[in-house]
Amino acid sequence: MTGTEQLATHRRDFGAWGEDLAARYLQDRGLVLLSRNWRCREGEIDLVVTDRARVIFCEVKTRSGTEFGLLSETVTEEKAGRVRRAAQRWLREFRLGWCPVRYDVVAILAEPGTSPRLQHFEAAF
């Protein structure tokens, strides 16, 4: 395996670890997991959960440092647009077109040698 392939594998594993952490966090707060890593041509949704009043589409961002910005700055307008379009597809696919929705971000900072810090931004975009 080349260095580039190893880095890509590490990033995927790191991202999956963050999604596991975020899913547990949300479920511990009473949310029900509906989908994980749901993909369509419009994009991917990391986590889809519900609080039984609405469907919540969650973008999970896991970082090992802040050199690329603060946790609160993790989702660009472009990414938010892709998530919204994918969410509309998800709602059509599951026949929930007129269901109330919310778009959240769960940001995790996992710096080496420290416990991970998780921030949940409700209605982030």
Stockholm file with secondary structure:
# STOCKHOLM 1.0

chainA/1-125         MTGTEQLATHRRDFGAWGEDLAARYLQDRGLVLLSRNWRCREGEIDLVVTDRARVIFCEVKTRSGTEFGLLSETVTEEKAGRVRRAAQRWLREFRLGWCPVRYDVVAILAEPGTSPRLQHFEAAF
#=GR chainA/1-125 SS CCHHHHHHHHHHHHHHHHHHHHHHHHHHTTCEEEEEEEEETTEEEEEEEECSSSEEEEEEEEESCSTTCCGGGCCCHHHHHHHHHHHHHHHHHTTCTTCCEEEEEEEEECCTTSCCEEEEETTCC
#=GC SS_cons         CCHHHHHHHHHHHHHHHHHHHHHHHHHHTTCEEEEEEEEETTEEEEEEEECSSSEEEEEEEEESCSTTCCGGGCCCHHHHHHHHHHHHHHHHHTTCTTCCEEEEEEEEECCTTSCCEEEEETTCC
//
